[in-house]
Amino acid sequence: PPGKALVIVYREGFVAMAAGMNLALDGREFAQIKGGKFTALAVDPGEHELSAGFGGLAGPQNNAAVVSFVARDGQAFAYRATVSMGAVKNSVVLVPAPEDKDALSARLARMPMTAPDSAVST
């Protein structure tokens, strides 16, 4: 939408793919995605903090991920969420998608979208 930026988060990988990963922007949860799915959220321009982690029984077994970014009007950010295996704890990892717009669109076209919570407007 005009005056907004877009944040896209998609899940790939087999580790914990059936567990729901909770996503939050600026401390407010907006979606939970499982492996092979994505979500997108329109945000106001400015500084933001995106976090991803597991709740419930999986929460204490995994370290959450946090990334900060500065959104500008019309800009899109895409992050690939994966789980990295560790010796004691696994870690959620948010990696900026290095793909161009067309490659990202093709990747997301193969995934079902999880709608973000409409109560979250930033």
C-alpha positions as CSV (number, residue, x, y, z in Angstrom):
1,P,0.0,0.0,0.0
2,P,1.1,3.6,-0.5
3,G,3.2,4.9,2.4
4,K,4.1,1.4,3.6
5,A,6.9,-1.1,3.3
6,L,6.5,-4.8,3.0
7,V,8.1,-7.5,5.2
8,I,8.0,-11.1,4.0
9,V,9.0,-14.1,6.0
10,Y,9.1,-17.6,4.6
11,R,10.1,-21.0,6.1
12,E,12.4,-23.5,4.5
13,G,14.2,-26.6,5.8
14,F,13.2,-29.9,7.4
15,V,14.2,-29.2,11.0
16,A,11.1,-28.5,13.1
17,M,9.0,-27.9,10.0
18,A,5.8,-29.0,11.7
19,A,6.3,-26.7,14.7
20,G,4.7,-23.3,14.4
21,M,7.2,-20.4,14.4
22,N,6.0,-17.3,16.0
23,L,6.8,-14.0,14.3
24,A,6.7,-10.6,16.0
25,L,7.4,-7.1,14.7
26,D,8.4,-4.5,17.3
27,G,7.4,-7.0,20.1
28,R,3.9,-7.7,18.8
29,E,3.2,-11.1,17.4
30,F,1.6,-11.0,14.0
31,A,1.7,-14.6,12.6
32,Q,2.8,-18.2,13.1
33,I,4.2,-20.1,10.2
34,K,5.1,-23.7,9.6
35,G,7.6,-25.1,7.2
36,G,6.9,-24.4,3.5
37,K,4.7,-21.4,4.2
38,F,5.2,-17.6,4.2
39,T,3.5,-14.5,5.5
40,A,3.7,-10.8,4.5
41,L,3.0,-7.7,6.6
42,A,2.8,-4.0,5.5
43,V,4.6,-1.7,7.9
44,D,5.1,2.0,8.4
45,P,8.5,3.4,7.3
46,G,11.1,3.7,10.1
47,E,13.1,1.4,12.3
48,H,11.7,-2.0,13.1
49,E,12.7,-5.2,14.9
50,L,11.6,-8.6,13.5
51,S,11.8,-11.7,15.8
52,A,11.1,-15.3,15.2
53,G,11.0,-18.1,17.7
54,F,9.0,-21.1,19.0
55,G,6.5,-21.1,21.8
56,G,5.2,-24.0,23.9
57,L,7.5,-27.0,24.5
58,A,9.8,-26.1,21.6
59,G,10.5,-22.6,23.0
60,P,13.1,-23.6,25.6
61,Q,14.9,-25.9,23.2
62,N,15.5,-23.2,20.6
63,N,17.1,-19.7,20.6
64,A,15.0,-17.0,19.0
65,A,16.3,-14.8,16.1
66,V,16.0,-11.0,16.0
67,V,16.9,-8.7,13.1
68,S,16.6,-4.9,12.9
69,F,15.9,-3.0,9.7
70,V,15.0,0.5,8.5
71,A,11.9,0.4,6.2
72,R,11.4,3.0,3.5
73,D,8.2,3.8,1.7
74,G,7.7,1.2,-1.1
75,Q,10.6,-1.0,0.0
76,A,10.2,-4.8,0.5
77,F,12.2,-6.9,2.9
78,A,12.3,-10.7,2.6
79,Y,13.7,-13.1,5.2
80,R,14.2,-16.8,5.0
81,A,13.5,-18.4,8.4
82,T,15.3,-21.7,9.2
83,V,16.4,-23.7,12.2
84,S,20.1,-24.4,12.7
85,M,21.0,-27.5,14.7
86,G,23.2,-26.9,17.8
87,A,25.0,-29.1,20.3
88,V,22.8,-28.0,23.2
89,K,20.1,-25.8,21.7
90,N,18.9,-25.2,18.1
91,S,18.8,-21.6,16.8
92,V,16.2,-19.9,14.7
93,V,17.9,-18.0,11.9
94,L,16.5,-15.1,9.9
95,V,18.5,-14.7,6.7
96,P,17.9,-11.8,4.3
97,A,16.7,-13.3,1.0
98,P,19.5,-12.6,-1.6
99,E,17.1,-13.3,-4.5
100,D,15.9,-10.8,-7.0
101,K,12.2,-9.9,-7.1
102,D,11.3,-12.4,-9.8
103,A,13.1,-15.4,-8.1
104,L,11.5,-14.6,-4.8
105,S,8.0,-14.3,-6.4
106,A,8.6,-17.7,-8.1
107,R,9.7,-19.3,-4.8
108,L,6.7,-17.8,-2.9
109,A,4.2,-18.9,-5.6
110,R,4.9,-22.5,-4.6
111,M,4.1,-21.8,-0.9
112,P,0.8,-21.3,0.9
113,M,0.5,-17.9,2.6
114,T,-0.4,-17.5,6.2
115,A,-2.3,-14.3,6.7
116,P,-0.9,-11.9,9.3
117,D,-3.0,-10.9,12.3
118,S,-5.1,-8.0,11.0
119,A,-4.9,-6.4,14.5
120,V,-1.3,-5.6,14.0
121,S,-0.8,-2.4,12.2
122,T,2.5,-0.6,12.3
